[in-house]
Amino acid sequence: MTTTAIADVTNQIQKFWSPIFADKLRTGTLLPSLVSKEYEGSIANQGDTVYVSAIDTITANRKTVGVGDYDSYSSNKLTMTRVSVAADTIIEAGVKIESLVALQSQVGAQDSKIRAAMFYALEVEVNNFLYSKVAASASAPDHVINGITDMNAAQLGATRVLASQAHWGAAERYFLCDPIYYQDLLNAATLTGSDYGAADAPVVGGRFGMKRFGFNIFEDDSAGIAQVSPTDLTTDLGLAFIPDWLLFVMQQGVTFKLSDLHATEKRGYLLTAELLCGAALGIEGSKKHIQIYNT
């Protein structure tokens, strides 16, 4: 009879589990699936740095035919702004398992409860990590709006104006609301009534939202959204943004490790999942997101 060794199980875990997490982040969560993941470089080791560059605004000139130097070209020096993002954060989840038999029954299973629990733990912490990067500009124009007790059409309209004045692109504007703010919006007939054109329903991460005033609006009931408020309020919270307000980099796939606890004089096995990642505000990122909360 052939006995299954720990190494055999480890190989199966890598084969069946490791490549899945990146896809889950894109489809199963809100904020991690909406921030920018476009960058130059690759993440292989802790501390690796990648870059995102953008060409600075070029100034055009206007001339009148027959006047002055109309027959010569004017030019500008081409300059670029670059942001570096270091993969300096490790997000991990681990479980201790007493029996190898219990672990073997989970390997390769499409509905593995162990895998689901570990992936969920990583998703939650990645979400918390990205929300911790919220740092909207507090200088004119102020992108931190506080004292909002009711998220109504007027306030949503004021947020739209602020976003447009900051020259946000119109194609991808998002607004994540905690359940209280989202309920405020649902209670506004001018935002939800079909008589006012409330018929479209964008979808992100399997969640249906609504599109109003140019924003794709979704309810976010995660604990991470509390970090929108400097005092960690648990209700009346909102974050408006375009994807490149935050740059998120991560190693492709998750590193799984399985170890025997015998060396520590304990019975059982330790299974860990580890994700190497990093995040930083994008170019002018402080003006590409808006914090809204009650006081």
C-alpha positions in Angstrom: 0.0 0.0 0.0 1.3 3.5 -0.9 1.2 6.1 1.8 0.4 9.7 1.0 3.1 12.0 2.2 2.8 15.6 3.3 4.7 16.6 0.2 2.1 15.0 -2.0 -0.7 16.9 -0.4 1.3 20.2 -0.6 1.8 19.7 -4.3 -1.9 19.2 -4.8 -2.7 22.3 -2.8 -0.4 24.4 -5.0 -1.9 22.9 -8.1 -5.5 23.3 -7.3 -5.7 26.3 -5.0 -2.9 28.8 -5.9 -4.0 30.4 -9.2 -7.6 31.1 -8.1 -7.3 34.1 -5.8 -6.6 36.7 -8.4 -9.8 35.9 -10.2 -11.8 36.0 -7.0 -10.5 39.5 -6.2 -11.7 40.7 -9.6 -15.2 39.2 -9.3 -15.9 38.6 -5.6 -15.2 41.9 -3.9 -16.0 45.6 -4.4 -13.1 48.0 -3.7 -10.3 45.5 -4.6 -12.0 44.8 -8.0 -12.4 48.5 -8.8 -9.0 50.1 -8.1 -6.3 50.3 -10.8 -4.1 47.2 -11.3 -2.3 48.6 -14.4 1.4 49.0 -13.8 4.9 48.4 -15.3 7.0 45.6 -13.8 6.5 42.4 -12.1 6.2 41.2 -8.4 8.3 38.3 -7.5 9.9 39.1 -4.2 9.2 41.2 -1.1 10.1 44.8 -1.7 9.8 44.7 -5.5 8.8 48.0 -6.9 6.7 48.7 -10.0 5.8 51.9 -11.7 2.9 53.8 -13.2 3.7 56.8 -15.5 1.6 59.4 -17.2 2.4 62.2 -19.6 1.9 65.6 -18.1 -0.5 68.1 -19.7 0.7 69.7 -22.9 -0.1 73.3 -23.6 -1.4 74.2 -27.1 -0.9 77.6 -28.7 -3.1 79.7 -30.9 -1.8 82.1 -33.6 -3.3 84.4 -36.2 -2.3 84.0 -39.8 0.0 86.8 -40.9 0.6 88.1 -37.4 3.9 87.7 -35.5 5.5 84.3 -35.6 2.5 82.5 -37.0 4.8 80.7 -39.5 6.9 79.0 -36.8 6.0 76.1 -34.6 5.9 76.4 -30.8 6.8 73.4 -28.7 6.8 72.2 -25.2 9.2 70.0 -23.3 7.6 66.5 -22.8 7.5 65.6 -19.1 6.1 62.6 -17.3 5.0 61.9 -13.7 5.8 58.5 -12.3 4.5 56.8 -9.2 6.3 53.9 -7.6 4.5 51.2 -5.7 6.4 48.7 -3.5 5.2 45.2 -2.7 5.9 45.7 1.0 2.8 44.1 2.5 2.1 40.4 3.3 -1.4 39.4 3.9 -1.7 35.9 5.4 -4.2 33.4 6.8 -3.4 30.1 8.5 -5.2 27.1 10.0 -4.0 24.2 12.2 -5.4 20.8 11.2 -5.1 17.8 13.5 -5.6 15.1 11.0 -3.9 14.7 7.5 -7.0 12.7 6.5 -9.2 15.8 7.0 -6.8 17.8 4.8 -6.7 15.1 2.1 -10.5 15.2 1.8 -10.3 18.9 0.9 -7.5 18.8 -1.6 -8.8 19.4 -5.1 -12.4 19.7 -4.0 -14.3 22.5 -5.9 -16.3 23.2 -2.7 -13.4 23.0 -0.3 -14.5 24.6 3.0 -10.9 25.1 4.0 -10.0 26.9 0.8 -13.2 29.0 0.9 -12.5 30.1 4.5 -8.9 31.0 3.8 -9.8 32.9 0.6 -12.5 34.8 2.4 -10.0 35.8 5.2 -7.6 37.1 2.6 -10.3 39.0 0.7 -11.5 40.7 3.9 -7.9 41.8 4.8 -7.1 43.0 1.3 -10.3 45.1 1.4 -9.3 46.5 4.8 -5.8 47.2 3.5 -7.0 49.2 0.5 -9.5 51.2 2.5 -6.6 52.1 4.9 -5.1 54.1 1.9 -8.0 56.5 1.7 -6.4 60.0 2.0 -8.5 62.5 0.0 -7.2 66.1 -0.5 -8.2 68.4 2.4 -7.0 71.5 0.6 -9.1 73.6 -1.9 -11.0 72.1 -3.5 -11.7 70.0 -0.4 -12.4 66.3 -1.2 -13.3 65.5 2.4 -17.0 66.1 3.0 -18.3 65.6 6.6 -21.4 66.3 8.5 -23.6 64.5 6.0 -26.5 63.0 7.9 -28.6 62.2 4.8 -27.2 61.0 1.5 -29.9 62.5 -0.8 -30.1 63.7 -4.4 -28.8 67.1 -3.5 -25.7 65.7 -1.8 -25.1 63.3 -4.6 -25.4 66.2 -7.1 -22.8 68.2 -5.1 -20.4 65.2 -5.1 -20.8 65.0 -8.9 -20.0 68.7 -9.3 -16.8 68.2 -7.1 -15.8 65.2 -9.2 -16.3 67.1 -12.5 -14.4 70.1 -11.3 -11.5 67.8 -10.5 -11.7 66.6 -14.1 -12.7 63.0 -13.4 -13.3 60.9 -16.5 -17.1 60.4 -17.0 -16.8 56.7 -18.0 -15.9 55.1 -14.7 -17.1 56.9 -11.6 -18.0 54.8 -8.6 -19.6 55.5 -5.3 -19.5 52.9 -2.5 -22.0 53.5 0.4 -22.5 51.9 3.7 -26.0 50.4 4.3 -27.3 53.6 5.9 -26.3 56.0 3.1 -27.5 53.4 0.5 -30.9 53.2 2.2 -31.0 57.0 2.2 -30.6 56.9 -1.6 -33.2 54.1 -1.9 -35.7 56.3 0.0 -35.3 59.2 -2.5 -38.0 58.8 -5.1 -36.1 61.0 -7.6 -33.2 58.4 -7.5 -35.1 55.2 -7.5 -38.5 55.9 -9.2 -38.9 54.6 -12.8 -40.6 57.9 -13.6 -37.2 59.5 -13.2 -35.3 57.1 -15.3 -34.2 54.7 -12.6 -34.0 51.5 -14.7 -30.3 50.6 -15.2 -28.5 48.4 -12.8 -24.7 48.0 -13.0 -23.1 44.8 -11.6 -19.8 44.5 -9.8 -18.7 41.3 -7.9 -22.2 39.8 -8.4 -23.8 42.8 -6.7 -26.4 45.0 -8.4 -26.2 48.7 -8.0 -27.7 51.8 -9.6 -26.3 54.5 -11.8 -27.3 58.0 -10.9 -25.7 61.4 -11.5 -22.9 59.6 -13.4 -21.9 57.3 -10.5 -22.1 53.6 -10.4 -23.4 53.3 -6.9 -23.1 50.1 -4.7 -23.8 49.2 -1.2 -20.7 48.1 0.7 -21.4 46.5 4.1 -17.7 45.6 4.7 -15.9 46.5 7.9 -13.2 48.2 5.9 -15.4 51.1 4.8 -15.3 52.4 8.4 -11.8 53.7 7.6 -13.4 56.4 5.3 -14.1 58.2 8.6 -11.1 59.5 10.6 -12.9 58.4 13.8 -13.9 55.0 12.5 -17.6 55.6 12.3 -19.6 52.5 11.5 -22.5 54.2 9.7 -23.1 57.1 7.3 -20.0 56.5 5.2 -19.3 56.9 1.5 -16.3 56.8 -0.9 -16.6 58.2 -4.4 -13.7 57.6 -6.8 -12.3 56.7 -10.2 -10.2 53.5 -10.5 -6.8 55.1 -10.8 -7.1 57.0 -7.5 -5.3 53.9 -6.0 -2.7 51.6 -7.5 -2.8 48.0 -6.3 -0.1 45.5 -7.1 0.1 41.9 -6.1 2.0 38.7 -6.7 0.2 36.5 -9.2 -1.5 33.8 -7.1 -1.3 32.9 -3.5 1.6 31.0 -1.8 0.3 28.0 0.1 2.5 26.1 2.6 1.9 23.0 4.6 4.1 22.0 7.5 4.2 19.2 10.1 4.1 20.6 13.7 6.2 17.7 15.1 9.2 20.0 15.4 7.3 22.2 17.8 6.3 19.1 19.8 2.7 19.3 18.7 0.5 17.0 16.7 -1.1 18.2 13.5 -0.3 20.4 10.5 -0.1 24.1 9.7 -1.6 25.3 6.4 -0.9 28.9 5.5 -1.9 31.2 2.6 0.2 34.2 1.9 -0.2 37.1 -0.6 2.5 39.6 -1.4 1.0 43.0 -2.4 1.3 46.8 -2.2 -0.8 49.9 -2.8 -0.2 53.6 -3.2 -2.2 56.7 -4.3 -2.1 57.1 -8.0 -1.0 60.3 -9.9 -3.0 63.1 -8.2 -4.8 60.3 -6.4 -5.8 62.5 -3.5 -8.0 64.5 -5.9 -9.5 61.4 -7.6 -11.4 60.2 -4.6 -13.9 61.9 -2.2 -14.5 60.9 1.4 -18.0 61.5 2.7 -19.2 60.8 6.3 -21.2 62.1 9.2 -19.5 63.8 12.1 
